[in-house]
């Protein structure tokens, strides 16, 4: 089976195969151009941003510099998404970020990984699994999500967490590995942070 077919079905494939590289360098060029814009060049940023990802909703803001293996070509951003600086997308596969998500600085959303087998790693094998981040999710500073992870809508992932498995909707989760701490509920309508009243 060809590497392109293996990649499409989520099986390990050789990442050095020229047949799967496609227009990766052109996508990276667009990202490079975006990262060279000045903060005052909002019109230019918006024009470039509309050409980069697979999909981008209205009212979104992506602070410089974002980083992505495929220049964000496989990323789907919903409406009202905010991404702070140094968002890294390891976007060999699709990344879905729902409406009104908030992504803090230095977050990594990975869709690619390497097999555990040393033989496969030595021979340049990689695999890709899509990432799904539901609507209105908040990813705290330095969060890292591993390939194939789904985070349910409205959930909050605490700073520095390593998300190794799915997280349900409407919960607070944190840690390495990330674990659900509690559901979001009535208390959170009264207190916006710890004992700080809303």
N, CA, C and O of each residue as an XYZ file, in Angstrom:
792
protein
N       0.843     -1.188      0.000
C       0.000      0.000      0.000
C       0.890      1.253      0.000
O       1.879      1.310      0.730
N       0.541      2.246     -0.810
C       1.327      3.479     -0.916
C       1.184      4.310      0.356
O       0.180      4.224      1.063
N       2.212      5.115      0.632
C       2.191      5.961      1.830
C       1.002      6.917      1.841
O       0.429      7.187      2.897
N       0.631      7.427      0.667
C      -0.514      8.348      0.593
C      -1.787      7.652      1.084
O      -2.564      8.236      1.839
N      -1.994      6.416      0.658
C      -3.178      5.663      1.094
C      -3.102      5.342      2.581
O      -4.109      5.410      3.285
N      -1.920      4.997      3.056
C      -1.745      4.703      4.473
C      -2.053      5.938      5.317
O      -2.694      5.846      6.365
N      -1.590      7.080      4.848
C      -1.852      8.334      5.565
C      -3.347      8.609      5.638
O      -3.865      8.962      6.697
N      -4.035      8.449      4.524
C      -5.468      8.757      4.461
C      -6.303      7.868      5.376
O      -7.365      8.291      5.833
N      -5.846      6.640      5.657
C      -6.626      5.763      6.539
C      -6.108      5.747      7.969
O      -6.532      4.915      8.771
N      -5.174      6.680      8.307
C      -4.703      6.798      9.679
C      -3.669      5.778     10.086
O      -3.388      5.630     11.276
N      -3.088      5.065      9.124
C      -2.038      4.085      9.409
C      -0.670      4.766      9.365
O      -0.531      5.823      8.750
N       0.341      4.175     10.008
C       1.687      4.751      9.919
C       2.179      4.794      8.468
O       1.931      3.878      7.685
N       2.872      5.863      8.135
C       3.404      6.047      6.788
C       4.736      6.775      6.890
O       5.053      7.372      7.919
N       5.511      6.720      5.813
C       6.809      7.405      5.786
C       6.593      8.879      5.458
O       6.067      9.225      4.400
N       7.009      9.739      6.388
C       6.808     11.167      6.159
C       7.794     11.773      5.171
O       7.632     12.926      4.771
N       8.812     11.017      4.769
C       9.773     11.541      3.797
C       9.406     11.184      2.353
O      10.184     11.443      1.434
N       8.237     10.597      2.154
C       7.787     10.216      0.817
C       7.374     11.482      0.052
O       6.433     12.157      0.471
N       8.048     11.825     -1.057
C       7.720     13.042     -1.809
C       6.271     13.077     -2.296
O       5.726     14.158     -2.517
N       5.645     11.923     -2.465
C       4.271     11.871     -2.973
C       3.258     12.451     -1.997
O       2.152     12.809     -2.400
N       3.615     12.551     -0.721
C       2.651     13.081      0.251
C       2.965     14.514      0.660
O       2.211     15.111      1.428
N       4.055     15.072      0.166
C       4.436     16.423      0.566
C       3.528     17.487     -0.046
O       3.253     18.513      0.577
N       3.061     17.234     -1.278
C       2.124     18.169     -1.908
C       2.618     19.602     -1.866
O       3.762     19.895     -2.213
N       1.716     20.508     -1.427
C       2.058     21.939     -1.401
C       2.415     22.408      0.007
O       2.128     23.549      0.368
N       3.032     21.550      0.797
C       3.362     21.907      2.177
C       4.228     23.160      2.258
O       3.983     24.021      3.103
N       5.224     23.277      1.404
C       6.107     24.444      1.457
C       5.360     25.726      1.114
O       5.621     26.770      1.712
N       4.436     25.664      0.160
C       3.646     26.851     -0.182
C       2.768     27.270      1.000
O       2.590     28.461      1.255
N       2.223     26.288      1.718
C       1.414     26.585      2.902
C       2.265     27.243      3.985
O       1.823     28.179      4.650
N       3.474     26.752      4.152
C       4.376     27.348      5.134
C       4.782     28.761      4.735
O       4.986     29.613      5.600
N       4.900     29.015      3.444
C       5.217     30.368      2.964
C       4.125     31.362      3.367
O       4.429     32.481      3.782
N       2.857     30.960      3.248
C       1.744     31.827      3.651
C       1.826     32.155      5.137
O       1.635     33.301      5.543
N       2.111     31.137      5.941
C       2.236     31.334      7.383
C       3.405     32.266      7.686
O       3.301     33.143      8.544
N       4.506     32.073      6.986
C       5.681     32.937      7.155
C       5.319     34.392      6.836
O       5.700     35.311      7.560
N       4.580     34.582      5.747
C       4.151     35.927      5.361
C       3.267     36.549      6.444
O       3.414     37.728      6.768
N       2.349     35.755      7.002
C       1.476     36.240      8.075
C       2.302     36.677      9.285
O       2.034     37.718      9.886
N       3.292     35.885      9.631
C       4.098     36.182     10.811
C       5.027     37.371     10.623
O       5.564     37.894     11.600
N       5.224     37.804      9.390
C       6.047     38.990      9.132
C       5.239     40.286      9.144
O       5.817     41.369      9.068
N       3.920     40.194      9.237
C       3.107     41.412      9.237
C       3.270     42.175     10.542
O       3.546     41.593     11.591
N       3.095     43.485     10.455
C       3.147     44.346     11.639
C       1.790     44.336     12.339
O       0.771     44.083     11.696
N       1.758     44.605     13.640
C       0.486     44.636     14.365
C      -0.527     45.616     13.776
O      -1.735     45.407     13.889
N      -0.033     46.689     13.144
C      -0.938     47.692     12.572
C      -1.485     47.290     11.203
O      -2.376     47.956     10.676
N      -0.965     46.219     10.627
C      -1.390     45.793      9.293
C      -2.547     44.790      9.377
O      -2.462     43.685      8.842
N      -3.615     45.188     10.050
C      -4.735     44.283     10.285
C      -5.420     43.847      8.985
O      -5.824     42.690      8.860
N      -5.553     44.754      8.026
C      -6.169     44.399      6.746
C      -5.359     43.345      6.009
O      -5.919     42.393      5.465
N      -4.044     43.515      5.991
C      -3.159     42.547      5.334
C      -3.220     41.208      6.048
O      -3.263     40.160      5.403
N      -3.226     41.236      7.381
C      -3.320     39.996      8.159
C      -4.598     39.232      7.831
O      -4.582     38.017      7.637
N      -5.687     39.958      7.774
C      -6.971     39.325      7.497
C      -6.980     38.701      6.109
O      -7.494     37.597      5.926
N      -6.414     39.400      5.132
C      -6.348     38.863      3.767
C      -5.555     37.561      3.733
O      -5.995     36.579      3.134
N      -4.382     37.550      4.376
C      -3.546     36.352      4.383
C      -4.233     35.227      5.151
O      -4.219     34.070      4.729
N      -4.834     35.585      6.285
C      -5.480     34.582      7.135
C      -6.604     33.858      6.402
O      -6.827     32.668      6.623
N      -7.305     34.568      5.539
C      -8.397     33.938      4.791
C      -7.889     32.911      3.774
O      -8.652     32.067      3.304
N      -6.591     32.988      3.435
C      -6.003     32.061      2.460
C      -5.310     30.875      3.119
O      -4.956     29.914      2.435
N      -5.108     30.924      4.437
C      -4.284     29.907      5.097
C      -5.043     28.650      5.510
O      -4.771     27.583      4.959
N      -5.982     28.724      6.451
C      -6.609     27.479      6.924
C      -7.668     26.951      5.971
O      -8.076     27.626      5.026
N      -8.101     25.727      6.246
C      -9.164     25.119      5.446
C     -10.467     25.891      5.620
O     -11.262     26.006      4.687
N     -10.678     26.416      6.823
C     -11.927     27.126      7.127
C     -11.658     28.103      8.260
O     -10.949     27.775      9.212
N     -12.224     29.308      8.161
C     -12.051     30.285      9.237
C     -13.309     31.124      9.369
O     -13.774     31.726      8.401
N     -13.858     31.156     10.584
C     -15.108     31.863     10.835
C     -14.909     33.352     11.038
O     -13.785     33.838     11.158
N     -16.019     34.062     11.073
C     -15.993     35.517     11.293
C     -15.618     35.822     12.742
O     -15.847     35.017     13.645
N     -15.033     37.009     12.940
C     -14.758     37.490     14.283
C     -13.665     36.753     15.016
O     -13.593     36.812     16.243
N     -12.811     36.059     14.286
C     -11.726     35.337     14.915
C     -10.502     36.242     15.013
O     -10.383     37.226     14.282
N      -9.583     35.890     15.938
C      -8.324     36.636     16.057
C      -7.221     35.639     16.396
O      -7.329     34.864     17.347
N      -6.160     35.679     15.597
C      -5.017     34.791     15.818
C      -3.772     35.666     15.960
O      -3.298     36.275     15.001
N      -3.262     35.708     17.186
C      -2.103     36.549     17.476
C      -0.843     35.932     16.880
O      -0.748     34.716     16.717
N       0.111     36.781     16.562
C       1.396     36.317     16.014
C       2.324     35.916     17.154
O       2.252     36.478     18.247
N       3.197     34.938     16.896
C       3.243     34.126     15.693
C       2.589     32.757     15.922
O       2.920     32.080     16.895
N       1.674     32.338     15.051
C       1.265     30.931     15.084
C       2.294     30.091     14.325
O       3.046     30.607     13.498
N       2.314     28.801     14.616
C       3.225     27.864     13.945
C       2.411     26.654     13.504
O       1.490     26.237     14.208
N       2.738     26.090     12.356
C       2.018     24.906     11.878
C       2.831     24.209     10.798
O       3.394     24.857      9.915
N       2.886     22.878     10.876
C       3.630     22.098      9.883
C       3.117     22.337      8.471
O       3.890     22.422      7.517
N       1.781     22.446      8.355
C       1.157     22.656      7.051
C       0.602     24.072      6.934
O      -0.308     24.318      6.143
N       1.143     24.998      7.714
C       0.707     26.387      7.627
C      -0.748     26.582      8.014
O      -1.348     27.599      7.666
N      -1.325     25.623      8.731
C      -2.737     25.714      9.103
C      -3.685     25.229      8.029
O      -4.900     25.373      8.169
N      -3.160     24.656      6.958
C      -3.986     24.230      5.818
C      -5.067     23.225      6.218
O      -6.116     23.164      5.576
N      -4.831     22.453      7.251
C      -5.800     21.442      7.667
C      -6.617     21.871      8.887
O      -7.285     21.051      9.517
N      -6.557     23.160      9.211
C      -7.257     23.674     10.398
C      -8.613     24.276     10.031
O      -8.759     24.962      9.020
N      -9.592     23.999     10.880
C     -10.945     24.544     10.732
C     -11.239     25.370     11.985
O     -11.428     24.811     13.066
N     -11.278     26.690     11.847
C     -11.552     27.591     12.964
C     -12.994     28.082     12.870
O     -13.430     28.538     11.813
N     -13.728     27.989     13.970
C     -15.104     28.475     13.999
C     -15.169     29.986     14.174
O     -14.156     30.681     14.098
N     -16.383     30.483     14.410
C     -16.607     31.915     14.622
C     -16.088     32.342     15.995
O     -16.149     31.575     16.957
N     -15.576     33.575     16.077
C     -15.224     34.167     17.357
C     -14.089     33.489     18.102
O     -13.956     33.668     19.313
N     -13.274     32.720     17.411
C     -12.147     32.030     18.059
C     -11.044     33.043     18.366
O     -10.729     33.906     17.547
N     -10.462     32.920     19.563
C      -9.300     33.743     19.917
C      -8.122     32.837     20.236
O      -8.215     31.965     21.099
N      -7.006     33.050     19.528
C      -5.777     32.290     19.772
C      -4.677     33.274     20.144
O      -4.331     34.156     19.359
N      -4.133     33.119     21.340
C      -3.036     33.975     21.773
C      -1.744     33.523     21.082
O      -1.767     32.605     20.262
N      -0.630     34.161     21.408
C       0.626     33.944     20.690
C       1.180     32.534     20.876
O       0.922     31.863     21.876
N       1.942     32.117     19.888
C       2.660     30.835     19.874
C       1.758     29.609     19.852
O       2.120     28.563     20.389
N       0.586     29.730     19.235
C      -0.214     28.526     18.988
C       0.570     27.666     17.999
O       1.011     28.151     16.957
N       0.739     26.382     18.334
C       1.408     25.445     17.429
C       0.428     24.354     17.034
O      -0.120     23.658     17.890
N       0.211     24.210     15.739
C      -0.615     23.134     15.202
C       0.296     22.144     14.486
O       0.950     22.486     13.501
N       0.330     20.934     14.982
C       1.028     19.858     14.262
C      -0.059     19.250     13.385
O      -0.689     18.251     13.732
N      -0.253     19.889     12.242
C      -1.480     19.686     11.455
C      -1.297     18.809     10.223
O      -1.626     19.207      9.105
N      -0.770     17.613     10.444
C      -0.717     16.636      9.358
C      -2.101     16.097      9.041
O      -2.324     15.567      7.952
N      -3.027     16.224      9.974
C      -4.427     15.787      9.832
C      -5.315     16.966     10.236
O      -4.806     18.004     10.660
N      -6.615     16.817     10.110
C      -7.559     17.903     10.381
C      -7.575     18.301     11.856
O      -7.526     17.452     12.746
N      -7.643     19.612     12.093
C      -7.821     20.187     13.427
C      -9.117     20.987     13.385
O      -9.260     21.899     12.570
N     -10.067     20.648     14.263
C     -11.346     21.350     14.325
C     -11.420     22.120     15.634
O     -11.373     21.531     16.714
N     -11.537     23.448     15.531
C     -11.635     24.317     16.708
C     -12.982     25.012     16.627
O     -13.228     25.793     15.708
N     -13.859     24.728     17.592
C     -15.240     25.190     17.554
C     -15.416     26.681     17.806
O     -14.474     27.378     18.183
N     -16.637     27.156     17.591
C     -16.972     28.568     17.775
C     -16.629     29.039     19.186
O     -16.834     28.320     20.164
N     -16.104     30.260     19.270
C     -15.848     30.972     20.529
C     -14.854     30.285     21.460
O     -14.886     30.502     22.671
N     -13.981     29.466     20.907
C     -12.904     28.891     21.723
C     -11.905     29.979     22.085
O     -11.703     30.938     21.340
N     -11.288     29.808     23.241
C     -10.213     30.695     23.681
C      -8.976     29.833     23.911
O      -9.006     28.867     24.673
N      -7.898     30.201     23.241
C      -6.664     29.435     23.324
C      -5.569     30.365     23.834
O      -5.229     31.354     23.185
N      -5.018     30.036     25.010
C      -4.012     30.858     25.673
C      -2.643     30.693     24.995
O      -2.506     29.896     24.066
N      -1.630     31.443     25.456
C      -0.309     31.341     24.820
C       0.313     29.953     24.945
O       0.052     29.215     25.896
N       1.141     29.622     23.961
C       2.002     28.433     23.976
C       1.248     27.110     24.019
O       1.710     26.148     24.631
N       0.100     27.063     23.377
C      -0.691     25.832     23.286
C      -0.245     25.036     22.071
O       0.047     25.608     21.021
N      -0.191     23.698     22.214
C       0.147     22.798     21.111
C      -1.032     21.862     20.874
O      -1.480     21.172     21.790
N      -1.528     21.843     19.651
C      -2.562     20.884     19.249
C      -1.915     19.977     18.210
O      -1.641     20.394     17.085
N      -1.677     18.730     18.606
C      -0.954     17.791     17.740
C      -1.902     16.772     17.132
O      -2.755     16.216     17.823
N      -1.750     16.532     15.843
C      -2.467     15.438     15.184
C      -1.509     14.341     14.746
O      -1.944     13.282     14.293
N      -0.217     14.582     14.876
C       0.787     13.625     14.402
C       1.576     13.056     15.567
O       1.846     13.742     16.553
N       1.936     11.798     15.434
C       2.783     11.143     16.420
C       3.657     10.113     15.734
O       3.491      9.832     14.547
N       4.578      9.558     16.480
C       5.478      8.548     15.943
C       5.226      7.212     16.642
O       4.954      7.193     17.842
N       5.311      6.106     15.920
C       5.088      4.792     16.533
C       6.068      4.531     17.675
O       7.172      5.074     17.698
N       5.650      3.698     18.613
C       6.513      3.314     19.725
C       7.685      2.462     19.245
O       8.780      2.551     19.801
N       7.472      1.643     18.228
C       8.510      0.745     17.725
C       9.735      1.526     17.241
O       9.613      2.370     16.354
N      10.914      1.253     17.813
C      12.125      1.947     17.361
C      12.420      1.723     15.885
O      12.951      2.610     15.217
N      12.080      0.542     15.370
C      12.345      0.230     13.969
C      11.541      1.160     13.058
O      12.067      1.688     12.078
N      10.256      1.356     13.392
C       9.426      2.239     12.572
C       9.899      3.689     12.668
O       9.939      4.395     11.660
N      10.255      4.134     13.868
C      10.738      5.519     14.015
C      12.023      5.729     13.228
O      12.199      6.757     12.574
N      12.913      4.755     13.295
C      14.195      4.848     12.584
C      13.978      4.967     11.080
O      14.802      5.545     10.371
N      12.864      4.418     10.596
C      12.560      4.438      9.161
C      11.552      5.525      8.784
O      10.865      5.422      7.768
N      11.474      6.577      9.624
C      10.718      7.805      9.303
C       9.202      7.622      9.275
O       8.521      8.300      8.506
N       8.666      6.734     10.084
C       7.216      6.544     10.097
C       6.546      7.514     11.073
O       7.092      7.853     12.123
N       5.365      7.939     10.694
C       4.534      8.842     11.481
C       3.083      8.425     11.277
O       2.766      7.723     10.317
N       2.209      8.851     12.166
C       0.767      8.636     11.962
C       0.033      9.925     12.292
O       0.560     10.778     13.008
N      -1.174     10.070     11.775
C      -1.993     11.267     12.001
C      -3.396     10.877     12.426
O      -4.004      9.985     11.834
N      -3.911     11.543     13.448
C      -5.292     11.373     13.898
C      -5.882     12.758     14.134
O      -5.203     13.613     14.703
N      -7.125     13.012     13.718
C      -7.700     14.358     13.829
C      -7.901     14.807     15.273
O      -8.051     13.986     16.178
N      -7.901     16.123     15.474
C      -8.167     16.732     16.779
C      -9.490     17.490     16.699
O      -9.754     18.192     15.723
N     -10.325     17.343     17.739
C     -11.617     18.028     17.802
C     -11.722     18.801     19.116
O     -11.711     18.210     20.195
N     -11.824     20.107     19.015
C     -12.005     20.952     20.195
C     -13.373     21.607     20.054
O     -13.605     22.389     19.131
N     -14.274     21.284     20.972
C     -15.661     21.740     20.882
C     -15.814     23.235     21.074
O     -14.866     23.927     21.445
N     -17.014     23.726     20.819
C     -17.305     25.145     20.945
C     -17.148     25.652     22.369
O     -17.462     24.952     23.332
N     -16.652     26.890     22.488
C     -16.574     27.601     23.756
C     -15.626     26.932     24.748
O     -15.787     27.095     25.958
N     -14.652     26.190     24.260
C     -13.632     25.581     25.115
C     -12.556     26.618     25.412
O     -12.246     27.460     24.568
N     -11.987     26.554     26.614
C     -10.853     27.393     26.985
C      -9.675     26.481     27.273
O      -9.726     25.650     28.180
N      -8.602     26.643     26.484
C      -7.350     25.916     26.709
C      -6.380     26.874     27.374
O      -5.996     27.883     26.781
N      -5.976     26.565     28.612
C      -5.066     27.430     29.354
C      -3.658     27.415     28.790
O      -3.335     26.619     27.908
N      -2.823     28.306     29.311
C      -1.446     28.453     28.824
C      -0.686     27.134     28.857
O      -0.726     26.401     29.845
N      -0.005     26.851     27.777
C       0.879     25.695     27.723
C       0.201     24.345     27.621
O       0.854     23.318     27.801
N      -1.090     24.318     27.336
C      -1.786     23.034     27.165
C      -1.237     22.327     25.933
O      -0.940     22.958     24.919
N      -1.108     21.009     26.036
C      -0.709     20.187     24.896
C      -1.741     19.083     24.713
O      -2.071     18.370     25.661
N      -2.248     18.943     23.497
C      -3.203     17.874     23.203
C      -2.554     16.889     22.240
O      -1.905     17.288     21.273
N      -2.733     15.609     22.512
C      -2.125     14.564     21.692
C      -3.041     14.159     20.537
O      -4.222     14.506     20.544
N      -2.518     13.431     19.544
C      -3.312     13.052     18.370
C      -4.587     12.291     18.732
O      -4.595     11.445     19.626
N      -5.665     12.616     18.012
C      -6.923     11.894     18.148
C      -7.807     12.338     19.293
O      -8.859     11.740     19.520
N      -7.409     13.377     20.025
C      -8.157     13.819     21.206
C      -9.380     14.643     20.804
O      -9.338     15.423     19.853
N     -10.481     14.448     21.559
C     -11.680     15.277     21.445
C     -11.941     15.927     22.795
O     -11.943     15.253     23.824
N     -12.163     17.247     22.791
C     -12.515     17.980     24.005
C     -13.923     18.521     23.806
O     -14.180     19.260     22.856
N     -14.827     18.154     24.696
C     -16.228     18.538     24.573
C     -16.466     20.019     24.817
O     -15.668     20.685     25.477
N     -17.565     20.527     24.283
C     -17.918     21.934     24.357
C     -17.992     22.468     25.779
O     -18.372     21.755     26.707
N     -17.621     23.738     25.935
C     -17.696     24.515     27.179
C     -16.674     24.105     28.227
O     -16.632     24.713     29.297
N     -15.856     23.107     27.965
C     -14.894     22.653     28.976
C     -13.703     23.590     29.081
O     -13.372     24.318     28.145
N     -13.061     23.550     30.259
C     -11.873     24.351     30.552
C     -10.734     23.386     30.845
O     -10.862     22.503     31.692
N      -9.613     23.559     30.137
C      -8.431     22.736     30.362
C      -7.378     23.624     31.015
O      -6.938     24.612     30.428
N      -6.976     23.263     32.243
C      -6.059     24.084     33.023
C      -4.673     24.207     32.418
O      -4.220     23.342     31.669
N      -4.011     25.305     32.762
C      -2.681     25.604     32.236
C      -1.713     24.452     32.481
O      -1.722     23.829     33.543
N      -0.880     24.181     31.483
C       0.157     23.172     31.589
C      -0.311     21.741     31.455
O       0.480     20.816     31.643
N      -1.573     21.534     31.137
C      -2.107     20.175     31.040
C      -1.619     19.467     29.789
O      -1.328     20.091     28.769
N      -1.538     18.139     29.894
C      -1.224     17.287     28.745
C      -2.438     16.397     28.526
O      -2.699     15.478     29.303
N      -3.176     16.680     27.460
C      -4.442     15.983     27.195
C      -4.138     14.752     26.360
O      -3.857     14.848     25.165
N      -4.198     13.584     27.009
C      -3.843     12.325     26.354
C      -5.063     11.540     25.889
O      -4.932     10.599     25.106
N      -6.261     11.921     26.370
C      -7.494     11.223     25.998
C      -8.646     12.204     25.931
O      -8.484     13.383     26.247
N      -9.804     11.725     25.523
C     -10.968     12.593     25.359
C     -11.402     13.204     26.693
O     -11.273     12.589     27.751
N     -11.922     14.433     26.610
C     -12.461     15.146     27.765
C     -13.922     15.459     27.440
O     -14.208     15.991     26.367
N     -14.854     15.139     28.348
C     -16.270     15.408     28.051
C     -16.596     16.895     28.063
O     -15.756     17.723     28.415
N     -17.808     17.219     27.680
C     -18.285     18.603     27.677
C     -18.574     19.073     29.095
O     -18.839     18.268     29.989
N     -18.519     20.395     29.289
C     -18.957     21.059     30.525
C     -18.208     20.622     31.776
O     -18.811     20.439     32.833
N     -16.877     20.454     31.655
C     -16.078     20.090     32.819
C     -14.826     20.959     32.904
O     -14.420     21.607     31.939
N     -14.229     20.946     34.102
C     -12.902     21.505     34.304
C     -11.957     20.319     34.445
O     -12.211     19.397     35.219
N     -10.863     20.354     33.687
C      -9.890     19.267     33.719
C      -8.494     19.866     33.695
O      -8.259     20.895     33.062
N      -7.567     19.211     34.392
C      -6.178     19.666     34.340
C      -5.244     18.556     34.768
O      -5.674     17.520     35.276
N      -3.957     18.789     34.555
C      -2.937     17.841     34.985
C      -2.207     17.196     33.835
O      -2.533     17.389     32.664
N      -1.192     16.411     34.214
C      -0.396     15.681     33.227
C      -0.242     14.242     33.720
O       0.627     13.980     34.551
N      -1.046     13.315     33.241
C      -2.061     13.510     32.192
C      -3.298     14.234     32.715
O      -3.598     14.204     33.908
N      -4.000     14.879     31.803
C      -5.178     15.677     32.135
C      -6.308     14.779     32.640
O      -6.618     13.750     32.040
N      -6.918     15.193     33.760
C      -8.028     14.457     34.357
C      -9.163     15.420     34.677
O      -8.920     16.584     34.994
N     -10.391     14.945     34.596
C     -11.552     15.765     34.956
C     -11.538     15.986     36.463
O     -11.396     15.041     37.238
N     -11.689     17.260     36.875
C     -11.729     17.623     38.285
C     -13.171     17.748     38.761
O     -13.528     17.258     39.833
N     -13.992     18.410     37.953
C     -15.401     18.581     38.319
C     -16.184     19.095     37.123
O     -15.614     19.519     36.118
N     -17.500     19.048     37.253
C     -18.376     19.617     36.241
C     -18.498     21.125     36.463
O     -18.342     21.616     37.581
N     -18.775     21.835     35.399
C     -19.079     23.264     35.490
C     -20.545     23.383     35.891
O     -21.409     22.756     35.278
N     -20.836     24.195     36.930
C     -22.204     24.253     37.429
C     -22.596     25.604     37.992
O     -22.060     26.637     37.592
N     -23.540     25.586     38.928
C     -24.110     26.808     39.498
C     -23.052     27.665     40.182
O     -23.091     28.892     40.093
N     -22.104     27.021     40.867
C     -21.051     27.771     41.557
C     -20.328     28.723     40.609
O     -19.945     29.829     40.989
N     -20.147     28.266     39.360
C     -19.377     29.051     38.396
C     -20.128     30.273     37.893
O     -19.534     31.147     37.263
N     -21.414     30.344     38.161
C     -22.178     31.556     37.848
C     -21.951     32.618     38.924
O     -22.098     33.812     38.664
N     -21.591     32.178     40.139
C     -21.388     33.101     41.256
C     -19.936     33.534     41.411
O     -19.661     34.656     41.836
N     -18.999     32.638     41.064
C     -17.570     32.919     41.231
C     -16.870     32.771     39.892
O     -16.926     31.716     39.260
N     -16.214     33.832     39.470
C     -15.545     33.764     38.152
C     -14.152     33.163     38.271
O     -13.623     32.628     37.297
N     -13.539     33.247     39.489
C     -12.200     32.675     39.694
C     -12.011     32.406     41.173
O     -12.050     33.325     41.991
N     -11.809     31.158     41.510
C     -11.648     30.751     42.904
C     -12.749     31.363     43.755
O     -13.919     31.027     43.564
N     -12.410     32.266     44.706
C     -13.428     32.860     45.580
C     -13.822     34.275     45.142
O     -14.444     35.017     45.903
N     -13.454     34.638     43.912
C     -13.786     35.974     43.390
C     -15.210     35.947     42.839
O     -15.511     35.215     41.896
N     -16.087     36.761     43.447
C     -17.493     36.769     43.048
C     -17.703     37.523     41.743
O     -17.061     38.537     41.466
N     -18.626     36.988     40.958
C     -18.950     37.622     39.664
C     -19.774     38.882     39.885
O     -20.145     39.554     38.923
